[in-house]
């Protein structure tokens, strides 16, 4: 086999192997009912339970990095504490050893028949459960077929003097092996792939156990890169979660590199006692390493938490975000109670929306990173509420519902999407402000180079705008009122929301005209005017979303057919507020 054929075969085998792991994990996740995030969310009340949850989820999705990223997301959203996440990460490191044990059974000779059976179930089975089984089998077979191709490509390596010299150096200098394992896993973004390659080399006799173990230790360091990437731009809590992953794996690798000689002796003793094949020897070594690391560091979770907080400084606010609480059994017991439970969670989601808008407003004023982080955390919480509420309300729709319950279920589903979109508008405001800040910094750098000064910059041009403040106030008032209307069926308040919406539309239009006139006169930067128009447009759309609730409640009261796109109503007249004619007027 030429070097080119070796390279192509190895790359092809690696690709099939990685696809097999991913496809196998996806199939297992579907078979598990897509409840893995919920397991991490709800079953981590104690460190021991957190470890078990991390182990279980990683065993299912076949990726410790994936579990860690889930934990980072839950911590970022405020659904999990740092201490709980550390336990999950420890369990994930043990759960990832499942892949090495699967490889250790060496079923490469049966890879193609397994792929064939999986493909038949995937393409011809009608039941989703059988299709999930087909996906699991197809991924399982692809994993072993990829290993077989990689093994055949790497077999000639043992004849290369340069490779043998490298493995001898690793045997004499374990730190070099740790570095190789770290780098390889960072490149491949999969610790399972590194272990699979290592097992193939060890089976062929290309590497000794003394050279393989340091590479295996380094593999645990390299797998932390995914969590580090996932936390970039996230909250302080998420960064601390990723840092705890690095500390846990780094400490384990350093400790067992120091204890390499006795650890190697233990692995050899186990292999001789159980009569293990070479691939299974490394699987046991991998499992023993991670279990021992867990047993040592489990008792120091509080200390790890303290250390991480010192390494990643910053204030970790308690944003009062709680997990979504929805009971599925109650759907079949009492659909009315299930709908009320969903309504309560939608109201809680609405409070997150208000907090997100307020944080975006503060970030617009002060440009402080803490407000950006707060808004991002609320957005994560809003998205999680949207996912769980949508799934729950769809399940309610499958129960036996009265026409009124069916209508309410449909409307609650729409309100969930409305609040989710308002959260997106808050994030748009953050993005517009970030772009404006970047533009301002670029302008300052240009002024510094040219030794000039920008006198009509953003600091004096926009941040003092009172009309935008009124718009924020009006929109936030509509969101708050929408929650009260939803909770109390308050018709009078719903009518006030519709009247206020007219004022909001007038105010947005006047703001646009005002700043277009200023731009025409050359007062201020064009980018500032665009920023203001973008922010006001997102605020206007946010308010529009709240009207679905007001119109629905009024429609129920006066027996109108609910139509959010074209809704007309006639109700007893009440004194209306004075129409807005000038942006300097004080709006209630």
PyMOL commands that set and color helices and strands:
alter all, ss='L'
color gray80, all
select helices_A, chain A and resi 3-31+36-42+47-61+64-77+82-95+97-104+108-124+128-159+161-172+174-188+191-203+209-222+225-230+236-258+260-274+278-311+329-333+335-366+369-397+403-450+458-461+466-488+491-520+526-557
alter helices_A, ss='H'
color red, helices_A
deselect
rebuild
show_as cartoon
